[in-house]
Amino acid sequence: MVRQLEHEQLHHDSSPMTGERFSKLVEAMKRREERAPNVGDEAPDFELPVLDGKGATVRLSELRGRPVALIFGSYT
């Protein structure tokens, strides 16, 4: 919840990136780097909706031992 609020505060503010706002962004980036997995670490488990429209979900841990491809893109 804190990360979501932090994200909203930093990304929905149209003021210039100076002073206190810049300091908050730098601190948020430092915290993100501290939590981020290192190369070679096991991927953190997460759950996503299945794109069949029926409300099902899939967890990364359910796919252990099988190839998984994550495709990131923008559809805007």
Backbone as a chain_set.jsonl record, in Angstrom:
{"seq": "MVRQLEHEQLHHDSSPMTGERFSKLVEAMKRREERAPNVGDEAPDFELPVLDGKGATVRLSELRGRPVALIFGSYT", "coords": {"N": [[0.819, -1.189, 0.0], [1.941, 1.238, 0.805], [3.908, 1.547, -1.16], [2.26, 1.866, -3.408], [0.927, 4.292, -2.836], [3.16, 5.953, -2.721], [4.029, 5.72, -5.367], [1.84, 6.887, -6.711], [1.956, 9.502, -5.699], [4.415, 10.395, -6.695], [4.225, 10.09, -9.469], [1.937, 11.377, -10.402], [2.099, 14.016, -10.094], [2.339, 17.093, -11.465], [4.165, 19.08, -11.119], [7.369, 20.796, -11.453], [10.378, 18.796, -11.51], [12.043, 19.291, -9.008], [13.815, 20.316, -6.003], [12.171, 19.305, -3.056], [10.485, 17.368, -4.199], [12.19, 16.112, -6.044], [14.07, 15.05, -4.262], [12.452, 13.188, -2.911], [11.943, 11.421, -5.002], [14.532, 10.422, -5.521], [15.038, 9.098, -3.071], [12.986, 7.159, -3.171], [13.852, 5.676, -5.368], [16.253, 4.632, -4.348], [15.255, 2.966, -2.292], [13.86, 1.158, -3.878], [15.951, -0.079, -5.283], [17.221, -1.379, -3.176], [15.373, -3.362, -2.57], [15.151, -4.783, -4.905], [15.683, -7.81, -6.752], [18.836, -9.497, -7.219], [20.946, -10.243, -10.074], [20.673, -13.571, -10.984], [19.314, -14.303, -8.682], [16.425, -15.992, -7.347], [13.337, -15.474, -8.951], [10.876, -13.248, -7.663], [7.763, -14.423, -6.395], [4.627, -13.978, -8.018], [1.258, -13.042, -8.916], [-0.974, -13.096, -11.634], [-3.771, -12.045, -13.691], [-5.43, -14.382, -15.823], [-5.739, -14.145, -19.299], [-8.267, -14.864, -20.275], [-10.667, -13.797, -19.683], [-12.33, -14.844, -17.745], [-11.793, -14.511, -15.107], [-9.846, -16.078, -13.867], [-6.635, -16.766, -12.313], [-3.016, -16.904, -12.44], [-0.089, -18.095, -10.855], [3.369, -17.379, -10.632], [4.932, -19.284, -9.315], [3.5, -21.616, -9.776], [4.309, -22.402, -12.227], [6.816, -23.429, -12.102], [9.746, -24.939, -13.347], [8.918, -24.94, -15.929], [9.194, -23.263, -19.099], [8.969, -19.704, -19.059], [7.817, -16.705, -20.386], [7.971, -13.264, -20.158], [6.351, -10.545, -21.383], [6.644, -7.23, -21.895], [4.939, -4.25, -22.558], [3.513, -1.32, -24.054], [0.225, -0.287, -24.336], [-1.016, 2.038, -25.079]], "CA": [[0.0, 0.0, 0.0], [2.833, 2.4, 0.866], [4.52, 1.712, -2.479], [1.249, 2.391, -4.324], [0.756, 5.711, -2.531], [4.395, 6.61, -3.138], [3.977, 5.756, -6.824], [0.85, 7.88, -7.123], [2.44, 10.836, -5.352], [5.539, 10.786, -7.54], [3.929, 10.041, -10.899], [0.763, 12.147, -10.782], [2.369, 15.402, -9.724], [2.848, 17.734, -12.689], [5.096, 20.155, -10.796], [8.738, 20.523, -11.914], [11.139, 17.818, -10.728], [13.081, 20.02, -8.288], [13.67, 20.427, -4.558], [11.667, 18.205, -2.241], [9.958, 16.306, -5.076], [13.341, 15.386, -6.568], [14.629, 14.288, -3.139], [11.565, 12.045, -2.688], [12.168, 10.476, -6.095], [15.825, 9.78, -5.285], [14.851, 8.158, -1.96], [12.169, 6.037, -3.663], [14.713, 4.863, -6.237], [17.183, 3.907, -3.47], [14.502, 1.879, -1.646], [13.557, 0.157, -4.913], [17.182, -0.821, -5.549], [17.484, -2.245, -2.031], [14.424, -4.484, -2.616], [15.206, -5.473, -6.189], [16.52, -9.013, -6.758], [20.092, -9.429, -7.958], [21.073, -11.198, -11.17], [20.871, -14.923, -10.483], [18.362, -14.59, -7.606], [15.139, -16.553, -7.75], [12.334, -14.433, -9.205], [9.819, -13.2, -6.652], [6.487, -14.979, -6.839], [3.558, -13.007, -8.251], [0.028, -13.596, -9.49], [-1.562, -12.256, -12.679], [-5.002, -12.602, -14.259], [-5.359, -15.08, -17.11], [-6.422, -13.283, -20.268], [-9.424, -15.536, -20.873], [-11.865, -13.055, -19.337], [-13.168, -15.591, -16.809], [-11.392, -14.194, -13.743], [-8.83, -16.984, -13.326], [-5.303, -16.197, -12.144], [-1.898, -17.843, -12.468], [1.056, -17.677, -10.042], [4.649, -17.78, -11.208], [5.384, -20.521, -8.656], [2.784, -22.753, -10.371], [4.944, -22.722, -13.501], [8.202, -23.831, -11.847], [10.241, -26.008, -14.204], [8.441, -24.733, -17.296], [9.635, -21.966, -19.627], [8.052, -18.585, -18.862], [8.243, -15.472, -21.064], [7.22, -12.07, -19.753], [6.415, -9.557, -22.46], [6.202, -5.925, -21.401], [4.683, -3.319, -23.64], [2.552, -0.257, -23.783], [-0.917, -0.372, -25.225], [-1.712, 3.319, -24.989]], "C": [[0.865, 1.256, 0.0], [3.462, 2.638, -0.494], [3.531, 2.291, -3.474], [1.039, 3.879, -4.097], [1.972, 6.507, -2.984], [4.413, 6.77, -4.655], [3.025, 6.846, -7.3], [1.334, 9.294, -6.845], [3.537, 11.293, -6.292], [5.157, 10.899, -9.015], [2.733, 10.885, -11.328], [0.893, 13.615, -10.391], [2.991, 16.068, -10.945], [3.806, 18.881, -12.4], [6.5, 19.796, -11.282], [9.48, 19.588, -10.962], [12.319, 18.528, -10.058], [12.839, 19.908, -6.79], [13.201, 19.167, -3.883], [11.147, 17.057, -3.105], [11.097, 15.464, -5.642], [13.957, 14.516, -5.472], [13.789, 13.05, -2.851], [11.771, 10.983, -3.765], [13.474, 9.722, -5.89], [15.71, 8.759, -4.165], [14.034, 6.943, -2.393], [12.999, 5.11, -4.543], [15.714, 4.057, -5.411], [16.474, 2.737, -2.801], [14.183, 0.771, -2.653], [14.787, -0.702, -5.192], [17.518, -1.775, -4.406], [16.599, -3.481, -2.059], [14.552, -5.323, -3.877], [16.085, -6.716, -6.108], [17.789, -8.774, -7.576], [20.065, -10.433, -9.098], [21.391, -12.562, -10.564], [19.961, -15.291, -9.324], [17.106, -15.226, -8.18], [14.14, -15.409, -7.921], [11.306, -14.429, -8.094], [8.515, -13.744, -7.223], [5.472, -13.856, -7.026], [2.398, -13.708, -8.919], [-0.532, -12.598, -10.492], [-2.863, -12.875, -13.172], [-4.714, -13.296, -15.589], [-6.202, -14.275, -18.09], [-7.591, -13.968, -20.969], [-10.741, -14.836, -20.533], [-12.766, -13.735, -18.326], [-12.753, -15.385, -15.357], [-10.359, -15.118, -13.122], [-7.501, -16.245, -13.183], [-4.259, -17.299, -12.256], [-0.768, -17.251, -11.635], [2.329, -18.173, -10.714], [5.114, -19.108, -10.607], [4.69, -21.761, -9.208], [3.459, -23.226, -11.652], [6.393, -23.18, -13.343], [8.582, -25.023, -12.718], [9.785, -25.903, -15.648], [8.955, -23.39, -17.804], [8.556, -20.895, -19.441], [8.627, -17.373, -19.577], [7.351, -14.337, -20.579], [7.432, -11.018, -20.826], [5.821, -8.25, -21.936], [5.998, -5.004, -22.588], [3.687, -2.285, -23.216], [1.432, -0.339, -24.804], [-1.731, 0.914, -25.173], [-1.634, 4.069, -26.297]], "O": [[0.573, 2.22, -0.707], [3.552, 3.778, -0.948], [3.906, 3.12, -4.302], [0.978, 4.649, -5.056], [1.844, 7.59, -3.555], [4.77, 7.83, -5.168], [3.362, 7.632, -8.185], [1.143, 10.189, -7.668], [3.585, 12.469, -6.654], [5.718, 11.726, -9.733], [2.537, 11.088, -12.526], [-0.092, 14.354, -10.364], [4.053, 15.651, -11.408], [4.222, 19.586, -13.32], [6.795, 18.621, -11.501], [9.235, 19.593, -9.756], [13.461, 18.382, -10.493], [11.778, 19.457, -6.359], [13.754, 18.089, -4.1], [11.354, 15.891, -2.769], [10.987, 14.24, -5.714], [14.326, 13.37, -5.726], [14.334, 11.98, -2.578], [11.773, 9.787, -3.472], [13.518, 8.505, -6.07], [16.235, 7.653, -4.293], [14.359, 5.815, -2.02], [12.858, 3.89, -4.466], [15.994, 2.906, -5.745], [17.019, 1.635, -2.742], [14.231, -0.412, -2.317], [14.675, -1.921, -5.323], [18.042, -2.864, -4.643], [17.025, -4.548, -1.618], [14.1, -6.468, -3.904], [17.13, -6.685, -5.459], [17.81, -7.96, -8.499], [19.259, -11.364, -9.094], [22.283, -12.681, -9.723], [19.837, -16.472, -9.0], [16.768, -15.024, -9.347], [14.113, -14.481, -7.112], [10.9, -15.492, -7.624], [8.209, -13.543, -8.399], [5.468, -12.889, -6.264], [2.531, -14.822, -9.425], [-0.563, -11.396, -10.23], [-3.045, -14.089, -13.085], [-3.869, -12.856, -16.369], [-7.27, -13.781, -17.73], [-7.871, -13.679, -22.132], [-11.8, -15.222, -21.026], [-13.868, -13.251, -18.068], [-13.31, -16.023, -14.463], [-10.024, -14.954, -11.949], [-7.268, -15.232, -13.841], [-4.583, -18.484, -12.178], [-0.513, -16.048, -11.696], [2.355, -19.259, -11.293], [5.635, -19.961, -11.325], [5.241, -22.858, -9.116], [3.203, -24.34, -12.111], [7.117, -23.307, -14.331], [7.834, -25.996, -12.816], [10.214, -26.684, -16.497], [9.134, -22.465, -17.011], [7.371, -21.158, -19.644], [9.8, -17.047, -19.397], [6.125, -14.447, -20.592], [8.565, -10.649, -21.135], [4.643, -8.184, -21.583], [6.805, -4.989, -23.518], [3.091, -2.371, -22.142], [1.683, -0.448, -26.004], [-2.961, 0.893, -25.215], [-2.166, 5.173, -26.407]]}, "num_chains": 1, "name": "protein.A"}
